[in-house]
Amino acid sequence: MSEFYLKDELYKSHQNISEFFIEKAVDVVFYRDLIIPDNQYHSPKFWKILGYEPETKSHLSNELYMHLLPEDRGLLDDGIERLKEDALAPFDKLLRFKHRKGHTIWMRCHMMIIKDELDRPFRLLAVMNDVSQVKALQEQVENKDHKVSGLKDMLKAYEIKDHNSGFYNRLVMEELLLNEKDRSDRKKRIFSVMMLTINNYDQLKMDFGIGVEEKMVKNISKRLNLLLRKQDLKCRYNESTFLILLPETGTVDLQDVRRKLLKDMDNWHLLVRNSQIHYSCKIGMTSYNQHETIDNVIDRLDSDLNN
């Protein structure tokens, strides 16, 4: 197959594309001509994920729609129209595609609009990541009949948990947040998110050595498991920060949780080099507002954490 003009254009122009790729860690890309919207470049890996040889597919937007589940076609089209009206409008959605063998492939999709010199919508760039394994794991976690031993083996195989804390890693939590957002938007159910960051983390490591952070993380995870509900999903968000997803929890209950944690922190101590040190966390929290983006939730969480 000869090189397609949209592929050449994508690789040779638009300086802001590189930053966009780096930020979103892309698996798959499609690139649409908004002047001739039937024309759309799909990266070869897209078709391979769906079980097809790229050479058998054409560079037409209809090819993508043929494999996108009908229930999600409106979601994609609505997102494109919103971006045409407002290029800064966020689009961060889960889209479902049908594999050649019949099963569902889940893609997390981000999109952006590229404008021409007259500030008119000119091209559409979308990047997608295959999150099917995470979605399959979520379904098995929700299956009450799934055996605990088998679940532990699967969790280990996919390496979705942090070793020291035993909590989910950041990648999995991002998908869980999207899943909870979709559930909230559909069923109008509330949920909240809480973030804890260890105070003076770098200074404690400098004063007491590298091993102190492992002890703090393990102790904090034990306290959180004891103080929070089983249905509250916990994540080690980065080296010194934990993120907690609290389903069916509103602002009033969230305040109670924070008070309980702050009170418990009065007794957080470690014995290091024959010295007892006290450590604690600052806490940020927020409740989800229906139909907002998860990025907005995290921004509000960071703001509350740092106030």
KASUL-V626262 format. One record per backbone hydrogen bond with DSSP energy under -1.0 kcal/mol. CO is the residue of the C=O (numbers start at 1). NH is the residue of the N-H. If there is no record, write none. Layout:
# KASUL-V626262
co: <CO CO>
nh: <NH NH>
This chain:
# KASUL-V626262
co: <4 5 6 7 8 9 14 16 17 18 19 20 21 28 29 30 31 32 36 38 39 41 43 44 45 46 47 48 50 53 54 58 59 60 61 62 64 64 67 69 72 73 74 75 76 77 78 79 80 81 82 86 93 95 96 97 99 103 105 106 107 108 109 110 112 114 114 116 120 122 123 124 125 126 127 128 128 129 131 132 133 134 135 136 137 138 143 147 148 149 150 151 152 153 154 155 160 162 167 168 169 170 171 172 173 174 175 176 177 178 179 180 181 182 183 184 190 191 192 193 194 195 196 197 200 201 202 203 204 205 209 210 211 212 213 214 215 216 217 218 219 220 221 222 223 224 229 233 234 235 240 241 241 242 243 244 245 246 250 251 252 253 254 255 256 257 258 259 260 261 263 264 265 268 270 272 275 277 280 282 284 286 289 293 294 295 296 297 298 299 300 301 302>
nh: <8 9 10 11 12 13 17 20 21 22 23 24 25 128 43 126 41 124 39 61 33 31 46 48 49 50 52 51 100 56 57 60 40 63 65 66 67 68 98 72 76 77 78 79 80 81 82 83 84 85 86 89 109 107 69 105 102 99 97 131 95 129 93 127 125 122 123 119 116 34 114 32 112 30 110 27 28 108 135 136 137 138 139 140 141 142 146 151 152 153 154 155 156 157 158 160 169 166 162 236 173 174 175 176 177 178 179 180 181 182 183 184 185 186 187 188 248 288 246 286 244 284 242 282 204 205 206 207 208 209 212 213 215 216 217 218 219 220 221 222 223 224 225 226 227 228 232 245 168 243 198 237 238 196 235 194 233 192 254 255 256 257 258 259 260 261 262 263 264 265 266 267 268 279 277 275 272 270 199 197 195 193 292 297 298 299 300 301 302 303 304 305 306>
